[in-house]
């Protein structure tokens, strides 16, 4: 990848990734910190966490510019952030960086729309990485709103993208329905760090032998489309059935207080731990037996890959993205969206069948081993370079030699 040295990239994602438990911002960070080792110069613009000041620093060779933002997730029911002074900041950075390509991460964020406007007005080619596969399992109002966005602003963004990266085949199929030709789409699956996410040397006593029973983990942003309320309801059903289990919720978000109150309403407050955001998700996963992912939308969920790598059995909703990774009964279990009773059925079965649970977990570990960040970074670099070369027009500021 030495030929890529000197390629200048202006990257946009939703949030500065540190302290994140996953998401497209984490994917962008894992990719671009590796691209920096290959000589690519990346400036990444994103929102800082609520209450934090604007920031600018260089970490792992990536220049990070963080801006304050308003989190609209609680109002809209899905992940959404409005970043202050985003477009003026991008214009200023354009004059400073003179990027040869823009990399927008996720179709649905304010930062991607701003990047598309900059691409169009400054004549800079843009590569967009899409992270969402299907909308069918979303609540009707959110499904209509998201679908309307995709059919209008989403199509505008995709039409203006020189190249599009899809993190799974399901994502590629979804954006194909938005009119993106197949020859402009490259599937680059997400990766997992097998050093940071690995099974413990030895797990403690089997769940059926422990006083606490089955240890369940949920990892993700606490927003409606990730299904944390479904996980709580399933836990309450397990208690009603006499199946011993606990739940650790790893992550944060606008629903946290409501979820904490809901645990008391369900009578499971003593069984649930809210761990918040952590920089070492792997350490938490290594103490669990099962990961639940009762989400309504996905692309290629990092939490599923990371749990598989840590030797957990995964129970997830049967939706595009999850089903790209999990074959039901082979390397995990799938349930219908928004079905806490069915989720409880599967968890109870896993508790009572430890041999089968360990076999599913072992197969999941094999799946995770096939997803590496280095390969994802190499393939992303190829697309970024190809996108830079496909500029339909170039301003004088960007008409310059590209790496060969």
C-alpha positions as CSV (number, residue, x, y, z in Angstrom):
1,X,0.0,0.0,0.0
2,X,3.0,2.3,-0.2
3,X,1.6,3.8,-3.5
4,X,-1.2,5.3,-1.5
5,X,1.2,7.6,0.5
6,X,0.2,11.2,0.2
7,X,-3.5,10.7,-0.6
8,X,-5.4,13.3,1.4
9,X,-8.8,12.4,2.7
10,X,-11.4,14.6,4.5
11,X,-13.6,12.1,6.5
12,X,-16.9,12.8,8.1
13,X,-18.7,10.6,10.7
14,X,-21.3,11.2,13.4
15,X,-19.2,11.2,16.6
16,X,-15.6,11.3,17.7
17,X,-15.2,7.6,18.3
18,X,-13.4,7.4,21.6
19,X,-15.6,5.9,24.3
20,X,-17.9,4.6,21.7
21,X,-19.3,1.0,22.0
22,X,-19.6,0.6,18.3
23,X,-21.3,2.2,15.4
24,X,-20.2,3.7,12.1
25,X,-17.9,6.2,13.9
26,X,-16.0,3.3,15.4
27,X,-15.7,1.7,12.0
28,X,-14.4,4.9,10.5
29,X,-11.8,5.2,13.2
30,X,-10.6,1.6,12.9
31,X,-10.3,2.1,9.1
32,X,-8.5,5.5,9.1
33,X,-6.1,4.8,11.9
34,X,-4.8,1.9,9.8
35,X,-4.8,4.0,6.6
36,X,-2.6,6.5,8.4
37,X,0.1,3.7,8.7
38,X,-0.1,3.3,4.9
39,X,0.7,6.9,4.3
40,X,-2.9,8.3,3.8
41,X,-3.4,11.7,5.4
42,X,-6.9,11.8,7.0
43,X,-8.6,14.7,8.7
44,X,-11.8,13.4,10.4
45,X,-14.6,15.7,11.5
46,X,-17.4,14.6,13.9
47,X,-19.4,15.7,16.9
48,X,-17.9,15.6,20.5
49,X,-19.9,14.0,23.3
50,X,-22.5,16.1,25.0
51,X,-21.0,18.6,27.4
52,X,-17.5,18.3,25.9
53,X,-15.7,21.2,24.4
54,X,-14.7,21.4,20.7
55,X,-11.4,19.7,20.1
56,X,-8.6,19.2,17.6
57,X,-5.8,16.7,18.0
58,X,-3.8,14.1,16.1
59,X,-4.1,10.6,17.3
60,X,-2.6,7.5,15.6
61,X,-1.8,9.7,12.7
62,X,-5.3,10.9,12.1
63,X,-6.2,14.6,12.6
64,X,-9.5,14.8,14.6
65,X,-11.7,17.8,14.7
66,X,-14.6,17.6,17.1
67,X,-17.6,20.0,17.1
68,X,-20.4,20.4,19.6
69,X,-23.8,19.0,18.6
70,X,-27.4,18.5,19.5
71,X,-28.5,14.9,20.0
72,X,-32.0,14.4,18.4
73,X,-32.2,10.6,19.1
74,X,-34.7,10.9,21.9
75,X,-37.1,13.0,19.8
76,X,-36.8,11.0,16.6
77,X,-36.5,7.5,18.0
78,X,-33.4,6.7,16.1
79,X,-29.8,7.8,16.1
80,X,-29.5,11.4,14.9
81,X,-27.1,14.3,15.7
82,X,-27.2,17.9,14.5
83,X,-23.6,19.3,14.5
84,X,-23.0,23.0,15.0
85,X,-21.2,25.0,12.3
86,X,-20.4,21.8,10.4
87,X,-20.5,23.0,6.8
88,X,-18.5,26.2,7.6
89,X,-15.9,24.1,9.4
90,X,-15.7,21.7,6.4
91,X,-15.2,24.6,4.0
92,X,-12.4,25.9,6.2
93,X,-10.7,22.5,6.4
94,X,-11.0,22.1,2.7
95,X,-8.9,25.2,2.1
96,X,-6.4,24.0,4.7
97,X,-6.2,20.3,3.8
98,X,-6.8,20.4,0.0
99,X,-8.3,16.9,0.1
100,X,-8.3,14.7,-3.0
101,X,-11.4,12.7,-1.8
102,X,-14.1,13.0,0.8
103,X,-15.1,10.0,2.8
104,X,-18.6,10.2,4.3
105,X,-19.6,7.5,6.8
106,X,-23.2,6.5,7.0
107,X,-25.9,7.7,4.6
108,X,-28.2,9.0,7.3
109,X,-26.2,11.5,9.2
110,X,-26.0,15.3,9.1
111,X,-22.3,15.1,8.5
112,X,-22.8,13.1,5.3
113,X,-25.3,15.6,3.9
114,X,-22.8,18.4,4.6
115,X,-20.0,16.4,2.9
116,X,-22.2,15.9,-0.1
117,X,-22.8,19.6,-0.4
118,X,-19.1,20.3,-0.1
119,X,-18.4,17.7,-2.7
120,X,-20.8,19.3,-5.1
121,X,-19.8,22.9,-4.6
122,X,-16.0,22.3,-4.5
123,X,-15.8,19.7,-7.2
124,X,-14.2,17.1,-4.9
125,X,-15.1,13.4,-5.4
126,X,-16.9,11.7,-2.5
127,X,-17.0,8.1,-1.3
128,X,-19.9,7.2,0.9
129,X,-19.9,4.2,3.2
130,X,-23.4,2.9,3.8
131,X,-24.2,1.1,7.1
132,X,-27.9,0.4,7.0
133,X,-29.6,-2.5,5.3
134,X,-33.4,-2.6,5.8
135,X,-36.2,-0.6,7.3
136,X,-39.0,-3.1,7.5
137,X,-38.8,-3.8,11.2
138,X,-38.8,-0.2,12.3
139,X,-42.0,1.3,13.9
140,X,-44.2,2.7,11.2
141,X,-43.6,6.4,11.8
142,X,-39.8,6.0,12.0
143,X,-39.9,3.7,8.9
144,X,-41.8,6.2,6.9
145,X,-39.5,9.1,8.0
146,X,-36.3,7.2,7.3
147,X,-37.7,5.9,4.0
148,X,-38.6,9.4,3.0
149,X,-35.2,10.6,3.8
150,X,-33.6,7.9,1.8
151,X,-35.8,8.6,-1.3
152,X,-34.9,12.3,-1.2
153,X,-31.7,13.4,0.5
154,X,-30.3,9.8,0.4
155,X,-30.6,9.6,-3.3
156,X,-29.0,13.1,-3.6
157,X,-26.0,11.8,-1.5
158,X,-25.7,8.6,-3.4
159,X,-26.0,10.2,-6.9
160,X,-23.2,12.5,-6.0
161,X,-20.9,9.7,-4.7
162,X,-18.1,8.6,-7.0
163,X,-18.1,5.3,-5.2
164,X,-20.2,3.6,-2.5
165,X,-19.0,1.1,0.1
166,X,-21.5,-1.2,1.7
167,X,-20.5,-3.0,4.9
168,X,-22.5,-6.1,4.0
169,X,-24.3,-7.6,1.0
170,X,-27.6,-6.7,2.6
171,X,-26.6,-3.1,2.6
172,X,-25.5,-3.3,-1.0
173,X,-28.9,-4.7,-1.9
174,X,-30.7,-2.0,0.0
175,X,-28.8,0.9,-1.6
176,X,-29.3,-0.8,-5.0
177,X,-33.0,-0.2,-4.5
178,X,-32.2,3.5,-4.2
179,X,-30.8,3.5,-7.7
180,X,-27.1,3.0,-7.2
181,X,-25.6,0.9,-10.0
182,X,-23.9,-2.3,-8.9
183,X,-20.6,-1.3,-10.5
184,X,-20.3,1.6,-8.2
185,X,-20.8,-0.5,-5.0
186,X,-18.1,-2.4,-3.2
187,X,-18.8,-4.6,-0.3
188,X,-16.2,-4.1,2.5
189,X,-17.3,-6.1,5.6
190,X,-16.6,-4.7,9.1
191,X,-13.8,-6.1,11.1
192,X,-13.0,-7.2,14.6
193,X,-9.8,-6.9,16.6
194,X,-9.1,-10.5,17.7
195,X,-6.5,-9.3,20.2
196,X,-8.9,-7.0,22.0
197,X,-11.8,-9.4,21.6
198,X,-10.9,-13.0,22.6
199,X,-12.4,-15.6,24.9
200,X,-11.2,-15.8,28.5
201,X,-8.6,-18.3,29.4
202,X,-11.3,-20.2,31.3
203,X,-14.9,-19.4,31.9
204,X,-16.3,-19.6,35.5
205,X,-18.8,-22.2,36.4
206,X,-21.5,-23.0,33.9
207,X,-24.6,-20.8,34.2
208,X,-26.7,-23.7,35.5
209,X,-24.2,-24.1,38.3
210,X,-24.0,-20.4,39.3
211,X,-26.3,-18.6,41.7
212,X,-26.7,-15.8,39.2
213,X,-27.5,-18.1,36.3
214,X,-27.2,-17.1,32.6
215,X,-25.1,-13.9,32.2
216,X,-26.6,-11.9,29.3
217,X,-24.9,-8.8,27.7
218,X,-26.4,-6.1,25.6
219,X,-24.0,-3.8,23.8
220,X,-25.0,-0.7,21.9
221,X,-26.4,2.8,21.9
222,X,-29.5,3.1,24.1
223,X,-31.9,4.1,21.3
224,X,-35.2,2.5,20.3
225,X,-34.0,0.8,17.1
226,X,-31.3,-1.2,19.0
227,X,-34.0,-2.9,21.1
228,X,-32.8,-2.5,24.7
229,X,-36.4,-2.5,26.0
230,X,-36.9,-5.9,24.3
231,X,-33.9,-7.2,26.2
232,X,-35.4,-6.0,29.5
233,X,-38.8,-7.5,28.8
234,X,-37.1,-10.9,27.9
235,X,-35.2,-10.8,31.2
236,X,-38.5,-10.2,33.1
237,X,-40.0,-13.2,31.3
238,X,-37.1,-15.4,32.3
239,X,-37.6,-14.4,35.9
240,X,-41.3,-15.3,35.6
241,X,-40.3,-18.7,34.3
242,X,-37.9,-19.4,37.1
243,X,-34.8,-19.2,34.8
244,X,-31.9,-17.5,36.7
245,X,-30.3,-14.8,34.6
246,X,-28.8,-11.3,34.8
247,X,-28.3,-8.6,32.2
248,X,-25.4,-6.1,31.7
249,X,-26.3,-3.2,29.5
250,X,-23.1,-1.8,28.0
251,X,-23.5,1.6,26.3
252,X,-25.3,4.8,26.8
253,X,-27.9,7.0,25.1
254,X,-31.0,9.1,25.5
255,X,-33.2,6.1,26.7
256,X,-31.0,5.3,29.7
257,X,-33.1,6.9,32.4
258,X,-36.3,5.5,31.0
259,X,-34.8,2.1,30.8
260,X,-33.6,2.2,34.4
261,X,-37.1,3.2,35.5
262,X,-38.5,0.4,33.4
263,X,-36.4,-2.2,35.2
264,X,-38.2,-1.3,38.4
265,X,-41.6,-1.5,36.7
266,X,-40.7,-5.0,35.5
267,X,-39.3,-6.1,38.8
268,X,-35.8,-6.8,37.5
269,X,-33.8,-3.9,38.8
270,X,-31.7,-6.2,41.0
271,X,-30.8,-8.3,37.9
272,X,-29.7,-5.4,35.6
273,X,-26.4,-3.5,35.6
274,X,-26.0,-0.4,33.5
275,X,-22.3,-0.2,32.7
276,X,-22.4,2.9,30.6
277,X,-19.7,3.6,28.0
278,X,-16.5,1.7,28.4
279,X,-13.2,1.7,26.6
280,X,-12.8,-2.0,27.1
281,X,-16.0,-3.7,25.8
282,X,-14.0,-7.0,25.5
283,X,-13.4,-7.2,29.2
284,X,-17.2,-7.0,29.9
285,X,-18.0,-9.6,27.2
286,X,-15.6,-12.1,28.6
287,X,-17.7,-12.2,31.8
288,X,-20.9,-13.0,29.9
289,X,-22.4,-16.1,28.4
290,X,-24.7,-14.7,25.7
291,X,-25.1,-11.5,23.7
292,X,-28.6,-10.3,22.8
293,X,-29.0,-8.0,19.8
294,X,-32.8,-7.4,19.5
295,X,-32.3,-4.5,17.0
296,X,-34.7,-3.3,14.3
297,X,-32.1,-2.1,11.7
298,X,-28.5,-3.1,11.1
299,X,-25.7,-3.1,8.5
300,X,-23.0,-5.4,9.9
301,X,-23.2,-5.1,13.7
302,X,-19.8,-4.8,15.4
303,X,-21.3,-5.9,18.8
304,X,-22.2,-9.3,17.2
305,X,-18.7,-9.8,15.7
306,X,-17.0,-8.8,19.0
307,X,-19.2,-11.1,21.0
308,X,-18.5,-14.0,18.7
309,X,-14.8,-13.3,18.9
310,X,-15.1,-13.4,22.7
311,X,-16.7,-16.8,22.6
312,X,-20.3,-15.8,23.3
313,X,-23.3,-17.3,21.8
314,X,-25.3,-14.5,20.0
315,X,-29.1,-14.2,19.9
316,X,-30.1,-11.5,17.4
317,X,-33.1,-10.4,15.4
318,X,-33.7,-12.0,12.0
319,X,-33.1,-8.8,10.0
320,X,-30.7,-7.9,7.2
321,X,-27.3,-7.3,8.6
322,X,-27.7,-9.7,11.5
323,X,-28.6,-12.5,9.2
324,X,-25.5,-11.7,7.1
325,X,-23.4,-12.9,10.0
326,X,-25.7,-15.5,11.7
327,X,-27.1,-18.7,10.3
328,X,-29.8,-19.7,12.7
329,X,-28.8,-22.8,14.7
330,X,-25.4,-22.9,13.1
331,X,-23.3,-20.1,14.7
332,X,-26.0,-18.3,16.7
333,X,-29.8,-18.0,17.0
334,X,-32.2,-15.6,15.3
335,X,-35.6,-14.3,16.5
336,X,-38.3,-12.1,15.1
337,X,-38.0,-8.4,15.8
338,X,-39.9,-7.0,18.8
339,X,-40.7,-10.4,20.2
340,X,-39.4,-10.5,23.8
341,X,-41.2,-13.8,24.5
342,X,-39.5,-15.5,21.6
343,X,-36.2,-14.0,22.8
344,X,-36.9,-15.4,26.3
345,X,-37.6,-18.8,24.7
346,X,-34.2,-18.9,23.1
347,X,-32.4,-17.7,26.1
348,X,-34.1,-20.3,28.3
349,X,-33.2,-23.0,25.8
350,X,-29.5,-21.9,25.9
351,X,-29.5,-22.0,29.6
352,X,-30.8,-25.6,29.6
353,X,-28.6,-26.8,26.8
354,X,-25.0,-25.8,27.7
355,X,-23.3,-28.2,25.2
356,X,-25.3,-26.7,22.3
357,X,-24.7,-23.2,23.5
358,X,-20.9,-23.8,23.5
359,X,-21.1,-25.3,20.1
360,X,-22.9,-22.3,18.7
361,X,-20.4,-20.0,20.3
362,X,-17.4,-22.0,18.9
363,X,-18.9,-21.7,15.4
364,X,-19.4,-17.9,15.9
365,X,-15.8,-17.6,16.9
366,X,-14.8,-19.1,13.5
367,X,-17.1,-16.5,11.8
368,X,-15.5,-13.6,13.6
369,X,-12.0,-14.8,12.7
370,X,-12.8,-14.2,9.1
371,X,-13.3,-10.5,9.6
372,X,-10.1,-8.4,9.9
373,X,-9.7,-4.7,10.1
374,X,-6.5,-4.7,8.1
375,X,-8.2,-6.3,5.1
376,X,-11.1,-3.8,5.5
377,X,-8.7,-0.9,5.5
378,X,-6.8,-2.1,2.4
379,X,-10.1,-2.5,0.5
380,X,-11.3,0.9,1.6
381,X,-8.1,2.5,0.5
382,X,-8.5,1.0,-3.0
383,X,-12.0,2.4,-3.2
384,X,-10.9,5.9,-1.9
385,X,-8.2,6.0,-4.5
386,X,-10.5,4.8,-7.3
387,X,-13.1,7.4,-6.2
388,X,-10.5,10.2,-6.3
389,X,-9.6,9.2,-9.8
390,X,-13.2,9.3,-11.0
391,X,-13.9,13.0,-10.3
392,X,-16.3,14.2,-12.9
393,X,-14.9,17.7,-12.6
394,X,-12.0,19.2,-10.7
395,X,-11.4,22.7,-9.4
396,X,-7.9,24.2,-9.9
397,X,-7.2,23.5,-6.3
398,X,-7.8,19.8,-6.7
399,X,-6.4,19.2,-10.2
400,X,-3.2,17.5,-9.0
401,X,-1.4,14.2,-9.3
402,X,-2.8,11.2,-7.4
403,X,-0.8,8.3,-6.0
404,X,-0.3,5.6,-8.5
